[in-house]
Amino acid sequence: MNETFFITGIGTGIGKTVVSAILAEKLKADYWKPIQSGDLEISDSLFIKHLVTNTKTVIHPEIYRLGQPLSPHLSAKLDGVRISIDEIQLPQTANTLIIEGAGGLMVPLNVEHLILDLIKKLGTKVIVISQNYLGSINHTLLTLELLKAHHIAVEGIIFNGTPNAETERYITKYSKVKVLGKIPKLSIIDKDSISIAGQYLDL
């Protein structure tokens, strides 16, 4: 059965794009980043395209391509654009779809809407990417509690990077959310490592 998953993180720079590549390759799923904010010459969509080797995955074009590596609302303002979540419609596909967000749930898209509002509008399940660092228990549990408070279905958590058994145990026990996998820190990120890393995921 094909499904749609929104990939969000507990913050910025915790590996959403790498995990999205692993998911797309493992599930032979389509990939879509509706809002790209940053260097458009090395966008996340291009990064995924370079890493995925299966012939089924389709990379769907972004709705907004913003030139500054800033919060989407500010990058859009500097580009003279206003992001409207009404313009962000799910791409047509019969395949499983991986949607990558920008940063975490409370990242602003405009003066009214956050990434959280976009997830609610799209009506998808969420996969939360966590990474172990001082404060990650707090950030992960806050993310999960916010999703719960807004009645958004969580498919599970993926721990990415250097493991910390106690942190992972506490988050899992407290949240009671399914762990979909634990991806170790990849020393090299290339097509082979992305393909092999799929073994760490239970989807």
Secondary structure, 3 states (H helix, E strand, C coil): CCCEEEEEECCCCCCHHHHHHHHHHHHCCEEECCEEECCHHHCHHHHHHHHCCCCCCCEECCCEEECCCCCHHHHHHHCCCCCCHHHCCCCCCCCCEEEECCCCCCCECCCCCEHHHHHHHHCCEEEEEECCCCCHHHHHHHHHHHHHHCCCCEEEEEEECCCCHHHHHHHHHHHCCCEEEEECCCCCCCHHHHHHHHHHECC
